[in-house]
Amino acid sequence: MKKTGMDARRLARGRWSATAVAAMLVVACGGGGESGSATSGDAAVAKLAPAGSSASGDSSSCANRVNNTFQKLLECVTLDGVRRHQQALQTIADANNGIRTSGTPGYDASVGYAAEVLREAGYLVTITDFQFQTFITLSGTVLEQVTPGPTAPLANNTMEYSGSGDITAPVTALLAPPADATPGCEAADFAGFPAGNIALISRGACTFAIKATNAHAAGASGVVIYNNADGDLNGTLGEAFALDIGVTSVTQALGQQLAATPGLVLRLKTDTFRGEATTSNVIAESRSGDPNNVVMVGAHLDSVNEGPGINDNGSGVAAILETAVQMAKVKPRNKLRFALWGAEEAGLVGSTNYVDGLSQAEKERIALYLNFDMIGSPNHVFFVYDGDDSDATGEGPGPGGSDQIEKAFEAYYMQRGVPFKGTDFDGRSDYRAFIENLIPAGGLFTGAEGIKTAAEAASWGGTAGQAYDPCYHQACDTYANNNDAALDVNADAVAYTTLLFSMNTSTVNDQRGKGNFRMPALKPLHPVPSAN
């Protein structure tokens, strides 16, 4: 079994320093001294920006002033500035097999880039490593029809936790429903199976792991599972699956076609890693502010293994980085702590590891947590996490004070004349560990694989009947996978609420704040592109 750059259980990895990122991306290195500015905070971005473009802000004044009012800050947090951070993440992915998955060099380079931006802006940056169980596709899976000719590649999706191998073998198709209602679920289904063949099995009635385990026990050299309904099949064998056999999936139509092909020989090549990997969180703190009243602002930095993750979640990361750069000279009343999480896509590991590692006293010092995950979806809706459970859908309300965070976002949208909608605290993003520890939380979301309704299309434009993000968890989640109007509005919302709560959390936890930061009326600062 090929193990590129790893031992049997641990993915080899080194810290991607600012110097390493510079070598790969021509990103500036150095900085991070005792003082910083918006100008220095843009150094890494500037090296990746197109020729002739400014690094951030609408004018040179942004780099030289203290953006300590809503008006000044929102003038300087621009769509162009946010998009340059997304371009930097795309560049990193392009240099690293198209991904930025935790535990891979692409993620480490993303850490190096983000840490450099934050250090040069003057924040106190800490990179904290942790271990986690992961599955990574090291190179593209190949499924190819060898005979009957002509030889041709076949579209497929690697099953998570598949083993590795490169085999060319005849194919044996198991009976499918209705002939067998539980295909591959019993050892008896493989009676007389020719050892060394590839097993072709329909989805249904039991887990993918059971099917693959039974196939392996019967001597199969590889497994192809096809869907039992229209559409792609993206499945997992579960992290407990440890058999060294390649397992991939195809559509129902392709699977049925293959099952009906006499004399079929396939090539199946899988190159994967399963086991313990090391990754990290990036934590950046303001040098001033009350350390007993901490405002946290976070987003996950990693992508899935299928693509570069520029909406999921380069959008949230980019908005936070640009907000941090433009607030570099601000002296907040409350300690401001930015967090970029690792291994979110592996099960919210980084944020959970962080919160679990805090003492009770440290948890109690956190006034609130703001979460920004996918805030520029192409077929977007402006979702606000439902802190007060006013929608009465799914989970209940967030911890006390979450309702006030929701109201802050709602006030922003109302003053902009932008419609919004509640979304449930369903535990799918990094706020989960905070609300489980009774820390007030809130944030924004523009939709993932959910389908846009006709009513939503009437309010926000876009296409009813299609996913909010048609490239969710796919290779096409690139720099082009973005809605400028949504990202522009939401980048300002990130900046607005970050400044608001960095100065005043009185509505959330009754701590005295600066009286001139009380959600005043806002006026549009940037022309908002059409949603259509």
C-alpha positions, 0 to 999 in steps of 0.5 A, a space after each residue: 500500500 502506497 504511503 506517500 510522505 507518511 508512516 503507517 498511522 500518522 500523516 507526515 507534516 511540518 509547520 508551514 512558516 511564513 517563509 515557506 508560504 513566501 517560497 511557494 506563493 511569493 507571499 511576504 514574510 516577516 513582521 509580527 512585531 510589537 506594533 502593526 497597521 492596516 498597511 503592514 497587515 496587507 503585505 501578504 495580500 498585496 503580493 498576491 493581488 493583480 498588478 495595479 490593484 490596491 490591497 484593500 479599502 476604497 482609498 489610501 486613507 484606509 491604511 492610515 486612519 483609525 477605523 473606530 466608527 461604523 462609517 469608517 470601518 465599513 468604507 474600508 472593508 470592501 468586496 475587493 479586499 475580501 476577494 483578494 484573500 479568497 484569491 490567495 486561498 485559491 492560489 494555495 489550493 492550486 499549488 497543493 493538488 486543488 485542496 486545503 484539507 486539514 492535515 495536508 500541505 494546502 491547509 498548512 499553507 493556508 495557516 501560514 497565509 492567515 497567520 501572516 496577515 494577522 501578525 502584520 496587522 499587529 495581532 498576537 497570533 498563536 498557532 495551536 496544533 492538535 491531532 485528529 482522525 482523518 481520511 484524505 485522498 492523496 491523488 485522484 481515484 481512477 475507475 476505468 473500463 478496460 474491456 470491452 473497449 474502447 478504454 474510457 474513464 468512468 465518473 466516480 466518487 471515492 467512498 470516505 475511508 476507502 483503502 488504497 490499491 491499483 487493480 485491474 480485474 473482471 467484474 462480478 455484479 451481485 443481484 440487485 433489488 427486487 431480485 435481492 432486497 439486501 444486496 451485499 448485506 449477507 455473506 451468502 450474497 457472495 457465494 461462489 464469488 470469484 476471488 480477485 474480481 471487483 464486486 459491483 453492488 447496489 446501494 441499499 438495506 445496510 451500510 456501505 461498510 458491511 457491503 465492502 467488508 463482506 466483499 473483502 471476506 469473499 476475496 474481492 480485490 475492489 468494490 464499486 457501489 452504485 446508487 439506488 436512486 438518481 443522482 451522485 452517491 457520496 458515501 462514507 465507510 466510517 472511520 472504523 473501516 480499516 480494510 485495505 481495499 479500494 471502494 468507490 461509487 457511481 450513479 445508478 444509471 452507470 451501475 446498471 449499465 456496468 452490471 449489464 455489460 458482459 465480459 466487463 473488466 475495470 481498473 480501480 485505483 485508490 490512493 488514500 490516507 486513513 489515520 491520525 494527522 496533525 493540524 492546527 487552529 489560528 488564534 489572533 488577539 487584540 493587544 488591548 481590550 478587557 481580557 475578562 470580556 472576550 469577543 470571539 469571531 471565527 470561521 473554519 479555515 479548512 476545505 473538504 478533500 474534494 476541492 479548494 473550498 473558496 465559498 466553504 469556507 474561504 468566504 467567512 475566512 476572507 471577511 474576517 481577515 479583511 475586518 481584522 486588517 481594517 480594525 488593526 488600529 482600533 483599540 476595542 473596549 473588549 478583548 477581540 479574539 479571531 479564530 480560524 478553525 482546523 478540521 471543521 470538515 472532519 467533524 468540528 474538531 478544531 473548535 471543539 478541541 479549543 473549547 474543551 481545552 479551556 478552563 471554566 474560568 476561561 469559558 466564562 470570560 468569553 462574552 460571545 462567539 460570532 460564526 461565519 461559515 459560507 457567506 457568499 453562496 451563488 444561489 444565496 439566501 441571507 440566513 441569520 442563526 435563530 438565537 431566540 428560537 422565534 422560528 420554532 424549528 429544529 433545536 431550541 434557542 441558543 444560550 442567553 444573549 444569543 437572541 441579542 446577537 441575532 437582533 444585531 444582525 437583523 438590525 444591520 440587514 433592516 437598515 440596509 433594506 435587505 431581507 433575511 431569514 432565520 436558520 436553526 442552530 443545527 450543530 453543523 458548524 463551529 458554534 456548536 462547542 460554544 453553545 454546548 458550553 452556554 456561551 452566547 453565539 450567532 452568525 451568518 450563513 447563505 446556504 449549502 446543499 439545501 434547495 432554494 424555494 420559489 418563495 426564497 427566489 422571489 425575495 433574494 433572486 436566484 433559481 428556485 429548485 437548485 441548491 444554494 451552493 451548487 458546488 458545495 463540497 465539490 471541486 468547483 468550489 473555486 474563486 468563481 463560485 461566489 455571489 458578489 452581492 451576497 458577499 459584499 453585504 455580508 462582509 459589511 455585516 461581519 465588520 459591523 457586528 465585530 466592531 459593535 461587540 468589541 465595544 459594547 456587549 451590554 445587550 448580551 451580558 450586561 457588561 458596561 460598554 461604550 455608549 456610542 456603539 448601540 446599533 445606530 442607523 446605517 446608510 449604504 456605503 457601497 453600491 450593491 451588485 444585482 443579485 441576478 
